[in-house]
Amino acid sequence: MMNLEIFGVADDPQSDVDAIVGLVAAVQEAQQNEQVEAFLSLFRKADPVWTTGHGKRLSGWETIHDFTAQVLPGSTQYGTAAYTPVRILFIRPDVAAVNVHQVPLTPDGTPADGPEGRPFYILAKEEGLWKIAAAQNTQVFENL
């Protein structure tokens, strides 16, 4: 596991960090198990934005839901990914920016060839729960 860098001030530093690490693990779990509703439960309902690794911007919970319901089932046939949070910046105690290291895996869970990803999440704490407010996934191209 990579070292997790933490910056800024949280309301309850250890609890908030644990919850954010748990949210990233829940993203991985939902993706690896093709769980559409579990994945969508990680987003805030009010105006979330998700930009896919291929640059498709999805605005609004319903739009993200419809896209995810279309592409997530069956998506692990050729592989999946592991997600590791590497940096958390508490912008405010209830807003955090999270850098994630995403490594491609084969369907059996071994490392796969292919570009890594660098998801970036903006999380908002609402009613005591961290939710994805905005996210961007970017593929890594080493030669750039």
PyMOL commands that place a pseudoatom at each C-alpha (Angstrom):
pseudoatom trace, name=CA, resn=MET, resi=1, chain=A, elem=C, hetatm=0, pos=[0.000, 0.000, 0.000]
pseudoatom trace, name=CA, resn=MET, resi=2, chain=A, elem=C, hetatm=0, pos=[1.186, 3.509, -0.771]
pseudoatom trace, name=CA, resn=ASN, resi=3, chain=A, elem=C, hetatm=0, pos=[1.717, 6.130, 1.868]
pseudoatom trace, name=CA, resn=LEU, resi=4, chain=A, elem=C, hetatm=0, pos=[-1.341, 8.302, 2.381]
pseudoatom trace, name=CA, resn=GLU, resi=5, chain=A, elem=C, hetatm=0, pos=[-0.601, 12.019, 2.564]
pseudoatom trace, name=CA, resn=ILE, resi=6, chain=A, elem=C, hetatm=0, pos=[-3.066, 14.099, 4.566]
pseudoatom trace, name=CA, resn=PHE, resi=7, chain=A, elem=C, hetatm=0, pos=[-3.296, 17.879, 4.505]
pseudoatom trace, name=CA, resn=GLY, resi=8, chain=A, elem=C, hetatm=0, pos=[-5.683, 20.421, 5.954]
pseudoatom trace, name=CA, resn=VAL, resi=9, chain=A, elem=C, hetatm=0, pos=[-7.968, 20.220, 8.956]
pseudoatom trace, name=CA, resn=ALA, resi=10, chain=A, elem=C, hetatm=0, pos=[-10.810, 17.749, 9.459]
pseudoatom trace, name=CA, resn=ASP, resi=11, chain=A, elem=C, hetatm=0, pos=[-13.508, 17.769, 12.149]
pseudoatom trace, name=CA, resn=ASP, resi=12, chain=A, elem=C, hetatm=0, pos=[-12.430, 14.349, 13.414]
pseudoatom trace, name=CA, resn=PRO, resi=13, chain=A, elem=C, hetatm=0, pos=[-9.146, 13.612, 11.616]
pseudoatom trace, name=CA, resn=GLN, resi=14, chain=A, elem=C, hetatm=0, pos=[-8.882, 9.849, 12.111]
pseudoatom trace, name=CA, resn=SER, resi=15, chain=A, elem=C, hetatm=0, pos=[-12.585, 9.181, 11.678]
pseudoatom trace, name=CA, resn=ASP, resi=16, chain=A, elem=C, hetatm=0, pos=[-12.794, 11.347, 8.547]
pseudoatom trace, name=CA, resn=VAL, resi=17, chain=A, elem=C, hetatm=0, pos=[-9.683, 9.776, 7.006]
pseudoatom trace, name=CA, resn=ASP, resi=18, chain=A, elem=C, hetatm=0, pos=[-11.010, 6.289, 7.772]
pseudoatom trace, name=CA, resn=ALA, resi=19, chain=A, elem=C, hetatm=0, pos=[-14.373, 7.172, 6.210]
pseudoatom trace, name=CA, resn=ILE, resi=20, chain=A, elem=C, hetatm=0, pos=[-12.734, 8.548, 3.059]
pseudoatom trace, name=CA, resn=VAL, resi=21, chain=A, elem=C, hetatm=0, pos=[-10.471, 5.509, 2.715]
pseudoatom trace, name=CA, resn=GLY, resi=22, chain=A, elem=C, hetatm=0, pos=[-13.631, 3.424, 3.173]
pseudoatom trace, name=CA, resn=LEU, resi=23, chain=A, elem=C, hetatm=0, pos=[-15.420, 5.371, 0.432]
pseudoatom trace, name=CA, resn=VAL, resi=24, chain=A, elem=C, hetatm=0, pos=[-12.571, 4.681, -2.011]
pseudoatom trace, name=CA, resn=ALA, resi=25, chain=A, elem=C, hetatm=0, pos=[-12.711, 0.992, -1.038]
pseudoatom trace, name=CA, resn=ALA, resi=26, chain=A, elem=C, hetatm=0, pos=[-16.474, 1.062, -1.653]
pseudoatom trace, name=CA, resn=VAL, resi=27, chain=A, elem=C, hetatm=0, pos=[-15.885, 2.511, -5.144]
pseudoatom trace, name=CA, resn=GLN, resi=28, chain=A, elem=C, hetatm=0, pos=[-13.527, -0.398, -5.841]
pseudoatom trace, name=CA, resn=GLU, resi=29, chain=A, elem=C, hetatm=0, pos=[-15.966, -2.958, -4.413]
pseudoatom trace, name=CA, resn=ALA, resi=30, chain=A, elem=C, hetatm=0, pos=[-18.884, -1.613, -6.448]
pseudoatom trace, name=CA, resn=GLN, resi=31, chain=A, elem=C, hetatm=0, pos=[-16.820, -1.469, -9.639]
pseudoatom trace, name=CA, resn=GLN, resi=32, chain=A, elem=C, hetatm=0, pos=[-15.309, -4.937, -9.215]
pseudoatom trace, name=CA, resn=ASN, resi=33, chain=A, elem=C, hetatm=0, pos=[-18.680, -6.498, -8.442]
pseudoatom trace, name=CA, resn=GLU, resi=34, chain=A, elem=C, hetatm=0, pos=[-20.632, -4.488, -11.030]
pseudoatom trace, name=CA, resn=GLN, resi=35, chain=A, elem=C, hetatm=0, pos=[-22.960, -3.087, -8.349]
pseudoatom trace, name=CA, resn=VAL, resi=36, chain=A, elem=C, hetatm=0, pos=[-24.716, -0.152, -9.965]
pseudoatom trace, name=CA, resn=GLU, resi=37, chain=A, elem=C, hetatm=0, pos=[-26.800, 0.926, -6.965]
pseudoatom trace, name=CA, resn=ALA, resi=38, chain=A, elem=C, hetatm=0, pos=[-23.886, 0.532, -4.529]
pseudoatom trace, name=CA, resn=PHE, resi=39, chain=A, elem=C, hetatm=0, pos=[-21.750, 2.713, -6.784]
pseudoatom trace, name=CA, resn=LEU, resi=40, chain=A, elem=C, hetatm=0, pos=[-24.450, 5.372, -7.099]
pseudoatom trace, name=CA, resn=SER, resi=41, chain=A, elem=C, hetatm=0, pos=[-25.010, 5.422, -3.342]
pseudoatom trace, name=CA, resn=LEU, resi=42, chain=A, elem=C, hetatm=0, pos=[-21.541, 6.953, -3.013]
pseudoatom trace, name=CA, resn=PHE, resi=43, chain=A, elem=C, hetatm=0, pos=[-22.613, 10.137, -4.837]
pseudoatom trace, name=CA, resn=ARG, resi=44, chain=A, elem=C, hetatm=0, pos=[-24.424, 13.077, -3.352]
pseudoatom trace, name=CA, resn=LYS, resi=45, chain=A, elem=C, hetatm=0, pos=[-27.887, 13.479, -4.846]
pseudoatom trace, name=CA, resn=ALA, resi=46, chain=A, elem=C, hetatm=0, pos=[-27.592, 17.225, -5.510]
pseudoatom trace, name=CA, resn=ASP, resi=47, chain=A, elem=C, hetatm=0, pos=[-25.842, 17.955, -8.810]
pseudoatom trace, name=CA, resn=PRO, resi=48, chain=A, elem=C, hetatm=0, pos=[-22.843, 15.573, -8.809]
pseudoatom trace, name=CA, resn=VAL, resi=49, chain=A, elem=C, hetatm=0, pos=[-20.439, 15.595, -11.748]
pseudoatom trace, name=CA, resn=TRP, resi=50, chain=A, elem=C, hetatm=0, pos=[-18.455, 12.590, -12.983]
pseudoatom trace, name=CA, resn=THR, resi=51, chain=A, elem=C, hetatm=0, pos=[-15.937, 12.671, -15.835]
pseudoatom trace, name=CA, resn=THR, resi=52, chain=A, elem=C, hetatm=0, pos=[-14.991, 9.209, -17.058]
pseudoatom trace, name=CA, resn=GLY, resi=53, chain=A, elem=C, hetatm=0, pos=[-11.474, 8.047, -17.897]
pseudoatom trace, name=CA, resn=HIS, resi=54, chain=A, elem=C, hetatm=0, pos=[-12.304, 8.645, -21.543]
pseudoatom trace, name=CA, resn=GLY, resi=55, chain=A, elem=C, hetatm=0, pos=[-13.446, 12.219, -21.003]
pseudoatom trace, name=CA, resn=LYS, resi=56, chain=A, elem=C, hetatm=0, pos=[-17.234, 11.827, -20.991]
pseudoatom trace, name=CA, resn=ARG, resi=57, chain=A, elem=C, hetatm=0, pos=[-18.703, 14.379, -18.560]
pseudoatom trace, name=CA, resn=LEU, resi=58, chain=A, elem=C, hetatm=0, pos=[-21.819, 13.261, -16.750]
pseudoatom trace, name=CA, resn=SER, resi=59, chain=A, elem=C, hetatm=0, pos=[-23.767, 15.906, -14.847]
pseudoatom trace, name=CA, resn=GLY, resi=60, chain=A, elem=C, hetatm=0, pos=[-26.516, 15.079, -12.370]
pseudoatom trace, name=CA, resn=TRP, resi=61, chain=A, elem=C, hetatm=0, pos=[-27.358, 11.984, -10.383]
pseudoatom trace, name=CA, resn=GLU, resi=62, chain=A, elem=C, hetatm=0, pos=[-29.853, 10.600, -12.920]
pseudoatom trace, name=CA, resn=THR, resi=63, chain=A, elem=C, hetatm=0, pos=[-27.386, 10.998, -15.802]
pseudoatom trace, name=CA, resn=ILE, resi=64, chain=A, elem=C, hetatm=0, pos=[-24.631, 9.268, -13.814]
pseudoatom trace, name=CA, resn=HIS, resi=65, chain=A, elem=C, hetatm=0, pos=[-27.098, 6.547, -12.837]
pseudoatom trace, name=CA, resn=ASP, resi=66, chain=A, elem=C, hetatm=0, pos=[-28.262, 5.920, -16.412]
pseudoatom trace, name=CA, resn=PHE, resi=67, chain=A, elem=C, hetatm=0, pos=[-24.689, 5.786, -17.750]
pseudoatom trace, name=CA, resn=THR, resi=68, chain=A, elem=C, hetatm=0, pos=[-23.516, 3.491, -14.944]
pseudoatom trace, name=CA, resn=ALA, resi=69, chain=A, elem=C, hetatm=0, pos=[-26.503, 1.163, -15.384]
pseudoatom trace, name=CA, resn=GLN, resi=70, chain=A, elem=C, hetatm=0, pos=[-25.590, 0.888, -19.060]
pseudoatom trace, name=CA, resn=VAL, resi=71, chain=A, elem=C, hetatm=0, pos=[-21.813, 0.341, -18.791]
pseudoatom trace, name=CA, resn=LEU, resi=72, chain=A, elem=C, hetatm=0, pos=[-21.082, -1.263, -15.404]
pseudoatom trace, name=CA, resn=PRO, resi=73, chain=A, elem=C, hetatm=0, pos=[-22.896, -4.605, -15.838]
pseudoatom trace, name=CA, resn=GLY, resi=74, chain=A, elem=C, hetatm=0, pos=[-20.532, -6.858, -17.769]
pseudoatom trace, name=CA, resn=SER, resi=75, chain=A, elem=C, hetatm=0, pos=[-17.630, -4.411, -17.529]
pseudoatom trace, name=CA, resn=THR, resi=76, chain=A, elem=C, hetatm=0, pos=[-15.362, -6.757, -15.562]
pseudoatom trace, name=CA, resn=GLN, resi=77, chain=A, elem=C, hetatm=0, pos=[-15.360, -9.408, -18.275]
pseudoatom trace, name=CA, resn=TYR, resi=78, chain=A, elem=C, hetatm=0, pos=[-11.965, -8.185, -19.476]
pseudoatom trace, name=CA, resn=GLY, resi=79, chain=A, elem=C, hetatm=0, pos=[-10.637, -6.730, -16.233]
pseudoatom trace, name=CA, resn=THR, resi=80, chain=A, elem=C, hetatm=0, pos=[-11.123, -4.367, -13.370]
pseudoatom trace, name=CA, resn=ALA, resi=81, chain=A, elem=C, hetatm=0, pos=[-8.968, -2.132, -11.157]
pseudoatom trace, name=CA, resn=ALA, resi=82, chain=A, elem=C, hetatm=0, pos=[-7.640, -1.627, -7.648]
pseudoatom trace, name=CA, resn=TYR, resi=83, chain=A, elem=C, hetatm=0, pos=[-8.040, 1.811, -6.055]
pseudoatom trace, name=CA, resn=THR, resi=84, chain=A, elem=C, hetatm=0, pos=[-5.700, 3.255, -3.433]
pseudoatom trace, name=CA, resn=PRO, resi=85, chain=A, elem=C, hetatm=0, pos=[-6.143, 6.735, -1.965]
pseudoatom trace, name=CA, resn=VAL, resi=86, chain=A, elem=C, hetatm=0, pos=[-2.765, 8.495, -1.924]
pseudoatom trace, name=CA, resn=ARG, resi=87, chain=A, elem=C, hetatm=0, pos=[-3.566, 12.071, -0.878]
pseudoatom trace, name=CA, resn=ILE, resi=88, chain=A, elem=C, hetatm=0, pos=[-6.379, 13.755, 1.006]
pseudoatom trace, name=CA, resn=LEU, resi=89, chain=A, elem=C, hetatm=0, pos=[-6.616, 17.517, 1.219]
pseudoatom trace, name=CA, resn=PHE, resi=90, chain=A, elem=C, hetatm=0, pos=[-9.280, 18.801, 3.585]
pseudoatom trace, name=CA, resn=ILE, resi=91, chain=A, elem=C, hetatm=0, pos=[-10.256, 22.040, 1.852]
pseudoatom trace, name=CA, resn=ARG, resi=92, chain=A, elem=C, hetatm=0, pos=[-12.704, 22.626, 4.702]
pseudoatom trace, name=CA, resn=PRO, resi=93, chain=A, elem=C, hetatm=0, pos=[-13.661, 20.188, 7.440]
pseudoatom trace, name=CA, resn=ASP, resi=94, chain=A, elem=C, hetatm=0, pos=[-16.618, 19.086, 5.270]
pseudoatom trace, name=CA, resn=VAL, resi=95, chain=A, elem=C, hetatm=0, pos=[-14.941, 19.179, 1.823]
pseudoatom trace, name=CA, resn=ALA, resi=96, chain=A, elem=C, hetatm=0, pos=[-12.010, 17.022, 0.739]
pseudoatom trace, name=CA, resn=ALA, resi=97, chain=A, elem=C, hetatm=0, pos=[-10.010, 16.574, -2.456]
pseudoatom trace, name=CA, resn=VAL, resi=98, chain=A, elem=C, hetatm=0, pos=[-8.775, 13.002, -2.860]
pseudoatom trace, name=CA, resn=ASN, resi=99, chain=A, elem=C, hetatm=0, pos=[-6.132, 11.688, -5.266]
pseudoatom trace, name=CA, resn=VAL, resi=100, chain=A, elem=C, hetatm=0, pos=[-6.434, 7.978, -6.032]
pseudoatom trace, name=CA, resn=HIS, resi=101, chain=A, elem=C, hetatm=0, pos=[-3.994, 5.547, -7.655]
pseudoatom trace, name=CA, resn=GLN, resi=102, chain=A, elem=C, hetatm=0, pos=[-5.880, 3.130, -9.929]
pseudoatom trace, name=CA, resn=VAL, resi=103, chain=A, elem=C, hetatm=0, pos=[-4.130, -0.026, -11.176]
pseudoatom trace, name=CA, resn=PRO, resi=104, chain=A, elem=C, hetatm=0, pos=[-5.647, -2.269, -13.871]
pseudoatom trace, name=CA, resn=LEU, resi=105, chain=A, elem=C, hetatm=0, pos=[-6.289, -5.908, -12.932]
pseudoatom trace, name=CA, resn=THR, resi=106, chain=A, elem=C, hetatm=0, pos=[-7.191, -8.989, -14.930]
pseudoatom trace, name=CA, resn=PRO, resi=107, chain=A, elem=C, hetatm=0, pos=[-10.556, -10.628, -14.160]
pseudoatom trace, name=CA, resn=ASP, resi=108, chain=A, elem=C, hetatm=0, pos=[-8.775, -12.944, -11.683]
pseudoatom trace, name=CA, resn=GLY, resi=109, chain=A, elem=C, hetatm=0, pos=[-7.287, -9.974, -9.800]
pseudoatom trace, name=CA, resn=THR, resi=110, chain=A, elem=C, hetatm=0, pos=[-3.676, -10.049, -10.994]
pseudoatom trace, name=CA, resn=PRO, resi=111, chain=A, elem=C, hetatm=0, pos=[-1.977, -6.898, -12.334]
pseudoatom trace, name=CA, resn=ALA, resi=112, chain=A, elem=C, hetatm=0, pos=[-2.781, -6.266, -15.999]
pseudoatom trace, name=CA, resn=ASP, resi=113, chain=A, elem=C, hetatm=0, pos=[-1.092, -4.448, -18.823]
pseudoatom trace, name=CA, resn=GLY, resi=114, chain=A, elem=C, hetatm=0, pos=[-2.700, -1.173, -19.679]
pseudoatom trace, name=CA, resn=PRO, resi=115, chain=A, elem=C, hetatm=0, pos=[-2.733, 2.414, -18.529]
pseudoatom trace, name=CA, resn=GLU, resi=116, chain=A, elem=C, hetatm=0, pos=[-3.164, 3.214, -14.873]
pseudoatom trace, name=CA, resn=GLY, resi=117, chain=A, elem=C, hetatm=0, pos=[-5.706, 5.788, -13.795]
pseudoatom trace, name=CA, resn=ARG, resi=118, chain=A, elem=C, hetatm=0, pos=[-5.531, 8.751, -11.458]
pseudoatom trace, name=CA, resn=PRO, resi=119, chain=A, elem=C, hetatm=0, pos=[-9.051, 9.423, -10.209]
pseudoatom trace, name=CA, resn=PHE, resi=120, chain=A, elem=C, hetatm=0, pos=[-9.571, 12.724, -8.421]
pseudoatom trace, name=CA, resn=TYR, resi=121, chain=A, elem=C, hetatm=0, pos=[-12.584, 13.057, -6.140]
pseudoatom trace, name=CA, resn=ILE, resi=122, chain=A, elem=C, hetatm=0, pos=[-14.093, 16.111, -4.516]
pseudoatom trace, name=CA, resn=LEU, resi=123, chain=A, elem=C, hetatm=0, pos=[-16.015, 14.822, -1.512]
pseudoatom trace, name=CA, resn=ALA, resi=124, chain=A, elem=C, hetatm=0, pos=[-18.599, 16.631, 0.588]
pseudoatom trace, name=CA, resn=LYS, resi=125, chain=A, elem=C, hetatm=0, pos=[-19.618, 15.576, 4.070]
pseudoatom trace, name=CA, resn=GLU, resi=126, chain=A, elem=C, hetatm=0, pos=[-23.397, 15.644, 4.299]
pseudoatom trace, name=CA, resn=GLU, resi=127, chain=A, elem=C, hetatm=0, pos=[-25.332, 14.502, 7.337]
pseudoatom trace, name=CA, resn=GLY, resi=128, chain=A, elem=C, hetatm=0, pos=[-22.149, 12.903, 8.662]
pseudoatom trace, name=CA, resn=LEU, resi=129, chain=A, elem=C, hetatm=0, pos=[-21.393, 10.885, 5.494]
pseudoatom trace, name=CA, resn=TRP, resi=130, chain=A, elem=C, hetatm=0, pos=[-18.748, 11.571, 2.861]
pseudoatom trace, name=CA, resn=LYS, resi=131, chain=A, elem=C, hetatm=0, pos=[-20.190, 11.569, -0.669]
pseudoatom trace, name=CA, resn=ILE, resi=132, chain=A, elem=C, hetatm=0, pos=[-18.721, 12.168, -4.127]
pseudoatom trace, name=CA, resn=ALA, resi=133, chain=A, elem=C, hetatm=0, pos=[-19.652, 15.657, -5.300]
pseudoatom trace, name=CA, resn=ALA, resi=134, chain=A, elem=C, hetatm=0, pos=[-17.391, 15.675, -8.354]
pseudoatom trace, name=CA, resn=ALA, resi=135, chain=A, elem=C, hetatm=0, pos=[-14.880, 13.283, -9.830]
pseudoatom trace, name=CA, resn=GLN, resi=136, chain=A, elem=C, hetatm=0, pos=[-12.494, 13.040, -12.756]
pseudoatom trace, name=CA, resn=ASN, resi=137, chain=A, elem=C, hetatm=0, pos=[-10.674, 9.919, -13.874]
pseudoatom trace, name=CA, resn=THR, resi=138, chain=A, elem=C, hetatm=0, pos=[-7.589, 10.335, -16.025]
pseudoatom trace, name=CA, resn=GLN, resi=139, chain=A, elem=C, hetatm=0, pos=[-5.536, 7.658, -17.723]
pseudoatom trace, name=CA, resn=VAL, resi=140, chain=A, elem=C, hetatm=0, pos=[-1.766, 7.869, -17.254]
pseudoatom trace, name=CA, resn=PHE, resi=141, chain=A, elem=C, hetatm=0, pos=[0.385, 8.084, -20.355]
pseudoatom trace, name=CA, resn=GLU, resi=142, chain=A, elem=C, hetatm=0, pos=[4.018, 7.844, -19.290]
pseudoatom trace, name=CA, resn=ASN, resi=143, chain=A, elem=C, hetatm=0, pos=[5.413, 9.243, -22.523]
pseudoatom trace, name=CA, resn=LEU, resi=144, chain=A, elem=C, hetatm=0, pos=[3.752, 12.644, -22.123]
for i in range(1, 144): cmd.bond("trace and resi %d" % i, "trace and resi %d" % (i + 1))
show_as sticks, trace
zoom trace
